[in-house]
Amino acid sequence: MFFKSSLLFCVLTTALSAVINTTELKCPTGWFEYRDSCYFIDNPLEEYEKAQARCWEQGATLLVAETFEEY
């Protein structure tokens, strides 16, 4: 599966807040918070599998936008 023109979005979910033992979500440097998740945006165009692997390397998952707000 290929994305012709999309940004790489990685998502860290609320599980991160449990790991860092706090009630307030703190996103890593270079990530931004939206609701209960941290998002990282990068713009290299890659095959789906490579983009997914890059997110996994950071302990995150590749975003699959399901709502307009996520997109």
URQUISUL-V982906 format. One record per residue. N is the residue number from 1. RES is the residue in three letters. PHI is phi in whole degrees, -180 to 180 (NA if undefined). OMEGA is omega in whole degrees, 0 to 359 (NA if undefined). D_CENTER is the distance of its C-alpha to the mean C-alpha in whole Angstrom. Layout:
N/RES/PHI/OMEGA/D_CENTER + N/RES/PHI/OMEGA/D_CENTER
//
This chain:
1/MET/NA/181/19 + 2/PHE/-123/170/18 + 3/PHE/-104/183/16 + 4/LYS/-71/180/19 + 5/SER/-151/178/17 + 6/SER/-149/176/14 + 7/LEU/-89/175/11 + 8/LEU/-85/177/8 + 9/PHE/-114/173/5 + 10/CYS/-110/183/2 + 11/VAL/-128/168/2 + 12/LEU/-104/184/5 + 13/THR/-95/183/8 + 14/THR/-62/175/12 + 15/ALA/-57/178/13 + 16/LEU/-60/182/12 + 17/SER/-66/177/15 + 18/ALA/-70/180/17 + 19/VAL/-66/182/17 + 20/ILE/-90/170/17 + 21/ASN/60/179/20 + 22/THR/-147/178/20 + 23/THR/-87/179/20 + 24/GLU/-100/180/18 + 25/LEU/-71/177/14 + 26/LYS/-120/181/14 + 27/CYS/-84/176/11 + 28/PRO/-62/177/11 + 29/THR/-56/180/13 + 30/GLY/92/178/11 + 31/TRP/-105/174/8 + 32/PHE/-128/182/9 + 33/GLU/-94/171/10 + 34/TYR/-143/186/11 + 35/ARG/56/183/13 + 36/ASP/-106/181/12 + 37/SER/-136/174/8 + 38/CYS/-109/182/6 + 39/TYR/-121/175/4 + 40/PHE/-124/181/5 + 41/ILE/-117/176/7 + 42/ASP/-134/185/10 + 43/ASN/-119/173/13 + 44/PRO/-74/176/14 + 45/LEU/-85/183/15 + 46/GLU/-139/171/15 + 47/GLU/-65/183/16 + 48/TYR/-53/184/14 + 49/GLU/-62/179/15 + 50/LYS/-69/178/14 + 51/ALA/-63/179/11 + 52/GLN/-62/179/10 + 53/ALA/-63/178/12 + 54/ARG/-62/178/10 + 55/CYS/-68/180/7 + 56/TRP/-59/179/9 + 57/GLU/-61/180/11 + 58/GLN/-99/180/9 + 59/GLY/76/184/9 + 60/ALA/-125/177/6 + 61/THR/-121/178/6 + 62/LEU/-74/181/6 + 63/LEU/-70/169/6 + 64/VAL/-116/185/9 + 65/ALA/-66/180/11 + 66/GLU/-111/178/14 + 67/THR/-131/178/15 + 68/PHE/-63/180/16 + 69/GLU/-63/179/14 + 70/GLU/-69/181/11 + 71/TYR/-72/NA/12
//
